[in-house]
Amino acid sequence: MRPFLTIVASLIAAVVVLWLVLLVCFAIMRPPGATLRDAVRIVPDAVRLVHRLARDKTLSRSVRVRLLLLLGYLAFPIDLVPDFIPVLGYADDAIVIGVVLRSVIRRTGPDIVRKHWPGSAEGLALLAQLCRIPALTPDHTS
């Protein structure tokens, strides 16, 4: 019975260490010059953006599938960081949204995001900062 308890304790310790490493990665990946609280503030507008983009038939199928998978991740009740933890709870959502939108913008260009963005210009600027895409900001519009 003792080896079984050792294995279970080791697995629990490994999961806890992995979770802590992910938290550190989320903290490191936060947008430069912005706090995670700022990034979390735009999550509702970003979710609406992702939904609008996923429904846009002019986008390629692979891009829309990526966006639908992101919506599924956001709707899934179990997160890497539980949502009840203040600020950090939604940080994983903000970072995952940023990573997916960055890949979408690389494939489709920034104009489609500007066209579908439901929030304010300041929110779009923050999204650009989160995704590290300067072409979204008003200074870089074409």
C-alpha positions in Angstrom: 0.0 0.0 0.0 2.9 2.3 0.7 4.2 2.4 -2.9 0.7 3.3 -4.1 0.5 6.3 -1.7 3.9 7.4 -2.9 2.8 7.3 -6.5 -0.4 9.2 -5.8 1.5 11.8 -3.7 4.0 12.2 -6.5 1.3 12.7 -9.1 -0.5 15.3 -7.0 2.8 17.1 -6.4 3.6 17.1 -10.2 0.1 18.5 -11.0 0.6 21.3 -8.4 4.1 22.1 -9.7 2.8 22.2 -13.3 -0.1 24.5 -12.3 2.3 26.9 -10.6 4.6 26.9 -13.7 1.6 27.8 -15.8 0.7 30.6 -13.5 4.2 32.0 -13.8 4.0 31.6 -17.6 0.8 33.6 -17.6 2.3 36.3 -15.5 5.3 36.5 -17.8 3.2 36.5 -21.0 1.1 39.5 -19.8 1.0 42.4 -22.2 4.0 44.7 -21.8 3.0 47.9 -20.1 -0.4 46.6 -19.2 -1.5 44.7 -16.2 -3.5 41.5 -16.2 -6.4 43.5 -14.8 -6.3 45.6 -18.0 -6.3 42.5 -20.2 -9.1 40.9 -18.2 -11.2 44.1 -18.7 -11.4 43.5 -22.5 -12.3 39.8 -22.3 -16.1 40.4 -22.9 -15.4 42.5 -26.0 -12.8 40.0 -27.2 -15.3 37.1 -26.8 -17.8 39.0 -28.8 -15.1 39.7 -31.4 -14.2 36.0 -31.6 -17.9 35.0 -32.0 -18.3 37.6 -34.8 -15.2 36.4 -36.6 -16.1 32.7 -36.3 -19.4 33.5 -38.0 -17.7 35.5 -40.9 -18.0 33.3 -44.0 -15.3 35.3 -45.8 -12.6 33.9 -43.5 -11.0 30.6 -44.3 -12.3 27.4 -42.7 -9.1 26.8 -40.7 -9.4 30.3 -39.2 -13.0 29.8 -38.3 -12.3 26.3 -36.8 -9.6 27.9 -34.7 -12.0 30.5 -33.5 -14.7 28.0 -32.7 -12.2 25.9 -30.7 -11.4 29.1 -28.8 -15.1 29.7 -28.1 -15.3 26.1 -26.9 -12.4 26.6 -24.5 -13.9 29.8 -23.1 -17.2 28.1 -22.6 -15.7 25.0 -20.9 -16.3 25.4 -17.2 -12.9 24.0 -16.1 -10.0 26.4 -16.7 -6.2 26.2 -16.1 -6.7 28.9 -13.5 -10.1 28.8 -11.8 -12.2 31.9 -12.6 -13.0 32.6 -8.9 -9.3 33.6 -8.3 -9.3 37.5 -8.5 -7.6 38.8 -11.6 -5.6 35.7 -12.3 -8.8 33.7 -12.8 -9.5 35.3 -16.1 -5.9 35.8 -17.1 -5.6 32.5 -18.8 -8.7 33.4 -20.9 -7.2 36.7 -21.9 -3.8 35.1 -22.8 -5.4 32.3 -24.8 -7.6 34.8 -26.6 -4.5 36.9 -27.4 -2.5 33.9 -28.8 -5.4 32.8 -31.0 -6.2 36.3 -32.3 -2.6 36.9 -33.1 -2.6 33.8 -35.3 -5.9 34.9 -36.9 -4.5 38.4 -37.6 -1.4 36.9 -39.2 -3.6 34.9 -41.6 -6.3 37.4 -42.3 -4.8 40.8 -41.6 -5.8 43.4 -39.0 -8.7 45.0 -41.0 -11.1 42.2 -40.3 -10.5 42.6 -36.6 -11.1 46.3 -36.8 -14.3 45.7 -38.7 -15.7 43.3 -36.2 -14.4 44.9 -32.9 -17.4 45.7 -30.7 -15.7 47.8 -28.1 -14.0 51.2 -27.8 -10.8 52.4 -29.5 -9.0 52.1 -26.2 -10.1 48.5 -25.9 -8.8 47.8 -29.4 -5.5 49.4 -28.5 -5.3 47.2 -25.4 -6.1 44.1 -27.5 -3.4 45.1 -29.9 -1.0 45.4 -27.0 -2.1 42.0 -25.6 -1.7 40.3 -29.0 1.5 42.3 -29.7 0.1 43.4 -33.0 0.9 47.1 -33.6 -1.1 47.1 -36.9 -4.3 47.1 -34.9 -3.7 50.5 -33.3 -5.1 53.6 -34.9 -1.6 54.9 -35.5 -1.0 52.0 -37.9 -4.3 51.9 -39.8 -4.1 51.8 -43.5 
